[in-house]
Amino acid sequence: MRRTLTAVCLSLGLTACGGTEDTTEAQDRQVEQAAKPPPLLPYCWDIDKTSCSPVGATQNCQDGIWSDYVCTCRSYTWDCDEVR
């Protein structure tokens, strides 16, 4: 656990962290957030043809197996080429 906290601290550029006296509450929150797994990407078919903004924005999505699909905001609507 301590090794994981040290790695998270270093990735955030923090010199002191992980329960030492000289950490701040903000640093503690950063460590907690970084240690959480990233949220799951939405399924492509759930966002396809839904509203979006700004035009030209992109959104990663998944098909349940792969997670490297990208939807593009065109005419304020998500266009997910992977959805057939």
MIVEXLUM-182034 format. One line per 10 residues: their letters; for each residue x, y, z of N, C-alpha, C, O, CB. Coordinates in Angstrom, 1 decimal. Glycine has a CB too. Layout:
N
A	X Y Z X Y Z X Y Z X Y Z X Y Z; ... .
! end
This chain:
84
MRRTLTAVCL	0.8 -1.2 0.0 0.0 0.0 0.0 0.9 1.3 0.0 0.6 2.2 -0.7 -0.9 0.0 1.2; 1.9 1.3 0.8 2.8 2.4 0.9 3.5 2.7 -0.4 3.7 3.8 -0.8 3.8 2.3 2.0; 3.9 1.6 -1.1 4.6 1.7 -2.4 3.6 2.3 -3.4 4.0 3.1 -4.2 5.1 0.3 -2.9; 2.3 1.9 -3.4 1.4 2.5 -4.3 1.2 4.0 -4.0 1.1 4.7 -5.0 0.0 1.7 -4.2; 1.0 4.3 -2.8 0.9 5.8 -2.5 2.1 6.6 -2.9 1.9 7.7 -3.4 0.7 5.9 -1.0; 3.3 6.0 -2.7 4.5 6.7 -3.1 4.5 6.9 -4.7 4.8 8.0 -5.1 5.7 5.9 -2.7; 4.1 5.9 -5.4 4.0 6.0 -6.9 3.0 7.0 -7.3 3.3 7.8 -8.2 3.7 4.6 -7.5; 1.8 7.1 -6.6 0.8 8.1 -7.0 1.3 9.4 -6.6 1.1 10.4 -7.4 -0.5 7.8 -6.2; 2.0 9.6 -5.5 2.5 10.9 -5.1 3.6 11.4 -6.1 3.5 12.5 -6.6 3.2 10.8 -3.7; 4.4 10.5 -6.5 5.5 10.9 -7.5 4.8 11.3 -8.8 5.3 12.2 -9.5 6.5 9.8 -7.7 .
SLGLTACGGT	3.8 10.5 -9.3 3.2 10.8 -10.5 2.5 12.2 -10.5 2.3 12.8 -11.5 2.2 9.8 -10.9; 2.1 12.6 -9.3 1.4 13.9 -9.2 2.5 15.0 -8.9 2.1 16.2 -8.9 0.4 13.9 -8.0; 3.7 14.6 -8.8 4.8 15.6 -8.5 4.8 16.1 -7.1 5.3 17.2 -6.8 4.6 16.8 -9.4; 4.3 15.3 -6.2 4.3 15.7 -4.8 5.5 15.1 -4.1 5.9 13.9 -4.3 3.0 15.2 -4.1; 6.2 15.9 -3.3 7.4 15.5 -2.7 7.1 14.8 -1.3 7.8 14.0 -0.9 8.4 16.6 -2.5; 6.0 15.2 -0.7 5.6 14.6 0.6 4.2 14.2 0.5 3.3 15.0 0.2 5.9 15.6 1.8; 3.9 13.0 0.9 2.5 12.6 0.9 2.4 11.2 1.5 3.4 10.6 1.9 1.9 12.6 -0.5; 1.1 10.7 1.6 0.9 9.4 2.1 0.9 9.3 3.6 1.4 8.3 4.2 1.9 8.5 1.6; 0.3 10.3 4.3 0.1 10.2 5.7 1.2 10.8 6.5 1.2 10.7 7.7 0.0 8.8 6.1; 2.1 11.5 5.9 3.1 12.2 6.7 2.6 13.5 7.2 1.5 14.0 6.7 4.4 12.5 5.8 .
EDTTEAQDRQ	3.2 14.1 8.2 2.7 15.2 8.9 2.7 16.5 8.0 1.8 17.3 8.2 3.6 15.5 10.1; 3.6 16.5 7.0 3.7 17.8 6.2 2.8 17.7 4.9 3.0 18.6 4.1 5.1 18.0 5.8; 1.9 16.8 4.8 1.0 16.8 3.7 -0.2 17.8 4.0 -0.6 18.0 5.1 0.4 15.4 3.4; -0.8 18.3 2.9 -1.9 19.2 3.1 -3.2 18.4 2.7 -3.1 17.3 2.1 -1.8 20.5 2.2; -4.3 19.0 3.1 -5.6 18.3 2.7 -5.7 18.2 1.2 -6.3 17.3 0.7 -6.8 19.1 3.3; -5.3 19.3 0.5 -5.4 19.3 -1.0 -4.5 18.1 -1.6 -5.0 17.5 -2.5 -4.9 20.6 -1.5; -3.3 17.9 -1.0 -2.5 16.8 -1.5 -3.2 15.5 -1.2 -3.1 14.6 -2.0 -1.1 16.9 -0.9; -3.8 15.4 0.0 -4.4 14.1 0.3 -5.6 13.8 -0.6 -5.8 12.7 -1.0 -5.0 14.2 1.8; -6.3 14.9 -1.0 -7.4 14.7 -2.0 -6.9 14.3 -3.4 -7.5 13.5 -4.0 -8.3 16.0 -2.1; -5.8 14.9 -3.8 -5.2 14.6 -5.1 -4.8 13.1 -5.1 -5.0 12.4 -6.1 -3.9 15.4 -5.3 .
VEQAAKPPPL	-4.2 12.6 -4.0 -3.8 11.2 -3.9 -5.0 10.3 -4.0 -5.0 9.3 -4.7 -3.0 11.0 -2.6; -6.1 10.7 -3.2 -7.3 9.8 -3.2 -7.9 9.8 -4.6 -8.3 8.7 -5.1 -8.3 10.4 -2.2; -7.9 10.9 -5.3 -8.5 10.9 -6.7 -7.6 10.1 -7.7 -8.2 9.4 -8.5 -8.6 12.4 -7.2; -6.3 10.2 -7.6 -5.4 9.6 -8.5 -5.4 8.1 -8.2 -5.2 7.3 -9.2 -4.0 10.1 -8.4; -5.7 7.6 -7.0 -5.7 6.2 -6.7 -6.9 5.5 -7.2 -7.0 4.3 -7.3 -5.5 6.0 -5.2; -8.0 6.2 -7.4 -9.3 5.6 -7.9 -9.1 5.2 -9.4 -8.4 5.9 -10.1 -10.4 6.6 -7.8; -9.8 4.1 -9.7 -9.7 3.7 -11.1 -10.5 4.7 -12.0 -11.4 5.3 -11.5 -10.3 2.2 -11.3; -10.1 4.8 -13.2 -10.8 5.8 -14.1 -12.2 5.3 -14.3 -12.5 4.1 -14.3 -10.0 6.0 -15.4; -13.1 6.2 -14.6 -14.5 5.8 -14.8 -14.6 5.0 -16.1 -13.8 5.2 -17.0 -15.5 7.0 -14.9; -15.6 4.1 -16.2 -15.8 3.3 -17.4 -16.2 4.3 -18.6 -17.0 5.2 -18.3 -16.8 2.2 -17.2 .
LPYCWDIDKT	-15.8 4.0 -19.8 -16.2 4.7 -20.9 -17.6 4.4 -21.3 -18.0 3.2 -21.0 -15.3 4.5 -22.1; -18.4 5.3 -21.8 -19.8 5.0 -22.2 -19.8 4.0 -23.4 -18.8 4.0 -24.2 -20.6 6.3 -22.5; -20.9 3.3 -23.5 -21.0 2.5 -24.7 -21.3 3.4 -25.9 -22.1 4.3 -25.8 -22.1 1.4 -24.6; -20.7 3.1 -27.1 -20.8 3.9 -28.2 -22.3 4.1 -28.6 -22.7 5.2 -29.0 -20.0 3.3 -29.4; -23.1 3.0 -28.6 -24.5 3.1 -29.0 -25.3 3.9 -28.1 -26.4 4.4 -28.4 -25.0 1.7 -29.2; -24.9 4.1 -26.8 -25.6 4.9 -25.9 -25.5 6.4 -26.2 -26.4 7.2 -25.8 -25.2 4.7 -24.5; -24.4 6.8 -26.7 -24.2 8.3 -27.0 -24.4 8.6 -28.5 -24.6 9.8 -28.8 -22.8 8.7 -26.5; -24.4 7.7 -29.3 -24.6 7.9 -30.8 -25.9 8.6 -31.0 -26.9 8.2 -30.5 -24.5 6.6 -31.6; -25.9 9.7 -31.8 -27.1 10.5 -32.1 -27.7 11.3 -31.0 -28.8 11.7 -31.1 -28.1 9.6 -32.7; -26.9 11.4 -29.9 -27.4 12.3 -28.8 -26.8 13.7 -28.9 -25.8 13.8 -29.7 -27.1 11.7 -27.4 .
SCSPVGATQN	-27.3 14.7 -28.2 -26.8 16.0 -28.4 -25.4 16.2 -27.8 -25.0 15.5 -26.8 -27.8 17.0 -27.8; -24.6 17.1 -28.3 -23.3 17.4 -27.9 -22.9 18.9 -28.2 -23.6 19.5 -29.0 -22.3 16.5 -28.5; -21.9 19.3 -27.6 -21.3 20.6 -27.8 -19.9 20.7 -27.3 -19.7 20.0 -26.2 -22.2 21.8 -27.2; -19.0 21.4 -27.9 -19.1 22.1 -29.1 -18.9 21.2 -30.3 -18.4 20.1 -30.2 -18.0 23.2 -29.1; -19.2 21.7 -31.5 -19.0 20.9 -32.7 -17.5 20.7 -32.8 -16.7 21.6 -32.6 -19.6 21.7 -33.9; -17.1 19.5 -33.2 -15.7 19.2 -33.3 -15.1 18.4 -32.1 -14.0 17.9 -32.1 -14.9 20.4 -33.6; -15.9 18.4 -31.0 -15.4 17.7 -29.8 -15.4 16.2 -30.0 -16.1 15.7 -30.9 -16.3 18.1 -28.6; -14.6 15.5 -29.3 -14.5 14.1 -29.4 -14.8 13.4 -28.1 -14.6 14.0 -27.0 -13.1 13.6 -29.9; -15.3 12.2 -28.1 -15.6 11.4 -26.9 -15.2 10.0 -27.1 -15.6 9.4 -28.1 -17.1 11.5 -26.5; -14.3 9.4 -26.3 -14.0 8.0 -26.3 -15.2 7.2 -25.9 -16.0 7.6 -25.1 -12.7 7.7 -25.5 .
CQDGIWSDYV	-15.3 6.0 -26.5 -16.4 5.1 -26.1 -15.9 3.7 -26.3 -14.8 3.5 -26.8 -17.7 5.4 -27.0; -16.8 2.8 -25.9 -16.4 1.3 -26.0 -17.6 0.5 -26.6 -18.7 1.0 -26.6 -16.0 0.8 -24.6; -17.3 -0.7 -27.0 -18.3 -1.6 -27.5 -18.5 -2.8 -26.5 -19.1 -3.8 -26.9 -18.0 -2.1 -28.9; -17.9 -2.7 -25.3 -17.9 -3.7 -24.4 -16.7 -4.6 -24.4 -16.4 -5.4 -23.5 -19.1 -4.6 -24.6; -15.9 -4.5 -25.5 -14.7 -5.3 -25.6 -13.5 -4.3 -25.8 -12.5 -4.4 -25.1 -14.8 -6.3 -26.8; -13.6 -3.5 -26.9 -12.6 -2.6 -27.2 -12.9 -1.2 -26.6 -14.1 -0.9 -26.4 -12.4 -2.4 -28.7; -11.9 -0.4 -26.3 -12.2 0.9 -25.7 -11.5 2.0 -26.5 -11.3 3.1 -26.0 -11.8 1.0 -24.3; -11.2 1.8 -27.7 -10.4 2.8 -28.5 -11.2 3.4 -29.6 -10.7 3.9 -30.6 -9.2 2.2 -29.1; -12.5 3.5 -29.5 -13.4 4.1 -30.4 -13.5 5.6 -30.1 -13.4 6.0 -28.9 -14.8 3.4 -30.5; -13.8 6.4 -31.1 -14.0 7.8 -30.8 -15.2 8.3 -31.6 -15.4 8.0 -32.7 -12.7 8.6 -31.3 .
CTCRSYTWDC	-16.1 9.0 -30.8 -17.2 9.7 -31.4 -16.9 11.2 -31.7 -16.1 11.7 -30.9 -18.5 9.5 -30.5; -17.4 11.8 -32.7 -17.2 13.2 -33.0 -18.5 13.9 -33.0 -19.5 13.5 -33.5 -16.5 13.3 -34.4; -18.4 15.1 -32.4 -19.6 16.0 -32.4 -19.7 16.7 -33.7 -18.9 17.6 -34.1 -19.5 17.0 -31.2; -20.7 16.3 -34.5 -21.0 16.9 -35.8 -22.5 17.5 -35.8 -23.4 16.7 -35.4 -20.8 15.9 -37.0; -22.6 18.7 -36.1 -23.9 19.4 -36.1 -24.7 19.2 -34.8 -25.9 18.9 -34.7 -24.8 18.8 -37.3; -23.9 19.3 -33.7 -24.4 19.2 -32.3 -25.0 17.8 -32.0 -25.9 17.7 -31.1 -25.4 20.3 -32.1; -24.5 16.8 -32.7 -25.0 15.4 -32.5 -23.8 14.5 -32.5 -22.9 14.6 -33.4 -26.1 15.0 -33.5; -23.7 13.6 -31.5 -22.5 12.7 -31.5 -22.7 11.7 -32.7 -23.7 11.1 -32.9 -22.5 11.9 -30.2; -21.6 11.6 -33.5 -21.5 10.7 -34.6 -20.5 9.6 -34.3 -19.3 9.9 -34.2 -21.1 11.4 -35.9; -21.0 8.4 -34.0 -20.1 7.3 -33.6 -20.0 6.3 -34.8 -21.0 5.5 -35.0 -20.6 6.6 -32.3 .
DEVR	-19.0 6.4 -35.5 -18.8 5.5 -36.7 -18.9 4.1 -36.4 -19.2 3.3 -37.3 -17.5 5.9 -37.4; -18.6 3.6 -35.2 -18.5 2.2 -34.8 -19.9 1.6 -34.8 -20.1 0.4 -34.9 -17.8 2.0 -33.5; -20.9 2.5 -34.5 -22.3 2.0 -34.4 -22.9 1.8 -35.8 -22.9 2.8 -36.6 -23.2 3.0 -33.5; -23.3 0.6 -36.0 -23.9 0.3 -37.4 -25.4 0.0 -37.3 -26.0 -0.3 -38.3 -23.2 -0.9 -38.0 .
! end
